[in-house]
């Protein structure tokens, strides 16, 4: 399994105007205990330059990737440009979280298999 290729494909499916957690991405990639690996991949650019890293928040909705962006407020600005409200450096995941479905997960799994990743 190529975790980083899976992560890149999963990232391409995060809807505009939604946020996702590190753990949610790890689960969708087939490695539910690897949320730190997701963070490492984003920090080092291992998921590709097209990955929408600004949509990734921690499990409580806090913006936690400021060091990975050009400026400390860049993640907030990018989220707000997509219509995601950020208050006190936090996203309301009940309102703006990506509620991926089982169909989404199965579609990703099929895509992984087709690509041999």
N, C-alpha and C positions, 0 to 999 in steps of 0.2 A: 504494500500500500504506500502510495506517495501522498503523505499527509498534506504537504504544501500545495500540490496540484488540486487535491480535493478542496482545500481551503479556498483556493482561487476560484474554483467553479462555484462553490457555495456562496462566496462573496458576491459573485455576479448576479445572484438571485435575491439579494436583500433588496426589498422594495425601497424606492425613493420615499423619504418622509417617515422611515421606520428606523428603529434602533434594535440592535441585537447584542446579546451578551457573549463574552468569551466562551463561557460554558455551553451555551446554545450552539455556537459554531463548532465546538469540539464534538458535541453530541451528533450534530448533523454530518460531521466528517467521519463518524464511526469510532471516535476515541473520546468517550464522555468524560474521562478523567484528565484530559490534556488541555485544559483551559489556559494554563501557563504557556504551553507550546504555541497556542494561538497568539498570545501576547508577544512572544518572542518572534514569531513569524512576521507579525505586523511591524514590530520595531526594526527588524532587519530587512524588511522588504521581500521576504521569502514567498509571500503570496502574490507577488507581482505588483507592478506599479498601478494597475487599474483597480486594485482592490479598494472598495470604499471604506477605508479604515475609520473615517469620521463617524460612521454609523455603529461602531462597536463601543459598548460601555460595560462597566462591571455589573455584577449581579444585582446591585441595588440601584442601578441606573446612573451612577456617577461617571462623569467623564474622567477617564484615567489615562488617556494617551497623550497628554499635552506635550510631553518631551519628543514625541514622534512627528510633531507638526512644526511648520516654520515659525509660528508664533504661539504663545501659550493659549490664546483665545481662538485659534484657528478652528479647532474641532467644534466649538460652540457656534461660531459664525457659519460654518458649513451646514450644521444641523438646522440652525434657524433659517438659513436660505432655502431649506427643503420643507419648511413649515413645522419643524419640531421645536416645541417650546423647551427651553432650558432655564430652569430656575435654581439658583444656588448651586450651580455646577452639576445639576442632576436632571435626568430625563424621566418623565413619568412612564414607566414601562407598561403600565396597564393601558395607557392611552396610545403611546407611540411605539411600543414594543412590537416586533415582528411576530405575529402569531402564526408561525409556520404550521402547516397541517401534515397529517400522515401522508397525504398525496405528495406534498412537497418533499418529504423525506424519502419516499419510495422513488420519486422521479430522480432525485439526486443519486440514490443508490444505483439506479439503472444507468445513469450517466457515468458513474464511477466504473461500473462493470464494463460498459461499452468502450471506455477509454483504457481499461486495464489498470486503473489506479485505486 
